[in-house]
């Protein structure tokens, strides 16, 4: 009986690596929400991303072939701009965490195209596709458990107002590459200029 090492994989586009105005915005939004949600924690700066696939476990033996397929699928994809516009709250699949996020609206078709390409690669290895319809967003904070109901209308309005103070200066965000993480390996795929 063969045994394989399994790797956790996530596909994401990193759009911010900390610092600058986005760092200020995230800190401001978290501090605005924290009084109502004391367990809310900020996402680590290097972890800010837009997910393009579900997190899945893959066998070590398919890691490199899958990465090769994704690289090939992205060869014609070009860089593009995204625009942030609203605050949203998402639970994870098993409701063990709740995420505070900024939704993406501009660049949706390009993000959808990337997701479709990755879904095709996943299908070849019988891996689950991304959510349908996709909701592209940047998670900026998290708290344990299903806390969606604690983000009441009053909190959401405060957060949206706070975000809108910064939107003109934040947008657009240029998407230049896609990263895939498999265990401790990081694959980076640049998009065409």
N, C-alpha and C positions, 0 to 999 in steps of 0.2 A: 504494500500500500504506500503510495507516494504521499509525502508530507511537504507542504509548501509554507514558506513564510508569507504572512499576509501583511500588506502595507495599507495604511490609511491614505487615501488620496483625496485631494480637493483641488478643484480648478477655480482659479480666481484671477481677476485683473487687479493688481495693486495700483491704486490711484493716488495715494498719499503716503508719504513715509514720515510724517510728523513735521513739526515746525510750521512756521508761517501762519497765515490767517486760518487755515482749516483747523489747525491745532487749537487756536483761540476759540473758534466756533464750537468745536466738540466739548471743550472744557466748560464753556458757557452753557451749552445745552444740558450737560450732565449736572452742573450745579443748579440749574433751574428745576430739574426733575427730582433731584435728590431729597428735598424735604418731604415729598409725597412717597418716595420710594427709597428708603435709606439703604437698602441692599444693592442698589444700582451701582455697577462698576463700569468704568471706562474700558473700552476695547484698547488693547495695547497698540501704540502708534504703528508699528510695523505690520499689524494684522488687519488694517483697514483695507477692505476689498469689496468688489462686486462679484458675487458667486455666479458661475455659469453652469454649474452642475451640482448634483447632490454629492455629499461625501459618501464614498463607497469603499469597501474593502476589496482589494484585488490580490490575486496570487502574484508572488514575486516573478514567476515565470512569464506573466503577461505584461509586466510593468513596461519593459523596453518596447515591445511591439505596440502597445497602446500609445506610448509617447511618440513613437515614430508615425503612427497613424494620425495623431493629433497635429503633429508638426506638418505633415503633408496636407492635412485638411485646412490649415491656416495659411498656406503659401500665397494665396491670392487675397487675403484679408488686409485691408488698409487701416491706418490710424484714423481716428475720428474723435469728435467731441461729444461729451455727455453733459447734461445739465441737471442739477439737483433742484427739487422744488418743494418737497413736503416731508413732514414728519410722519413716521409710521411705526407700528409696533407689531412684532411677529413672535409667536411661540416657535420653539423647535419642534421637530416631528413627534417627539415623545413627551412634550410639555414639561421638560425638566429645566428649561431655561426660557426666558423671555428677552427679546432684543429690542432696543430702541434704535431706530434707523432713519436714514434720510433717503427718500425715494428718488429714483432717477427717472426723468421723463424724456429729455432730449437724448438722442442716440439709441432709442429703444430698438429700432429696426436693425441697427448694426449689432447691438448686443444679442438680439434674437437670432441673427445670422450666425454669430459665434456659437451660441447655445445649440442651434440646429446642427452645426458641424460637429460639435462635441457629442451630441446625442447619437449621431450616425456612427461615430467611433465607438461609443459605449455599446451600441446595439450589437456590433460585431462580437463583443465579448459577453453578451447577455447581461449587461449592467443596466440599472434603471435610468430612465431619462430624467431630465430636470422637470421641475413643476410646470404644470400646464393650467392656465397660462402663467408664464414667468412673471415674477414681480422683482424687478431689478432694484437693488438698494445697497446702501453702505451701512452696515451695522456699526454703531458708535458706542453702544453701551449694552450691558446685559445684567440680569438679575436671576437668581435661582427660582425655579418653580414656574408655574403658570400665573403670571402677574398681569396679564393683559387687562383685566378689569380694573386694576389700580391706575391705569393710564386713562383716567376719566376725561370728559370733554374739557374741563377747566385746565387740566395739565396739558392736554394736547394743544389747546388754543394758545397757552403761554409759550409752549415750545415752538409752535408754528410762527408766532409773532417774533420770537427771538431769532429763528432761522431766517425769516424774511428780512431782518435788519442786515444780513450779510450776503444774501443771494447774489446781488448785482456784482459784488467783488469776488465771489467764489466761482461763478460760472464764466466760461465753460471750463471743463476739465478734459484735457486731452488724454485719450487712451492710446498708449504706445506699445504695450506688450501684454502678453498673457503668461501667467505662471501656473504651473502644476506642481503640487507637492505630493510626493510619494514617500511616506515614512520620513527619513531624514534627507531625502534627495529633493532638490529643487530644479525644475526644468523651466527655462525662460524662453518664450517664443516671441520675437519681435514682429510687430505688424509693419507692413510696407508703408513707406512715406508717401 
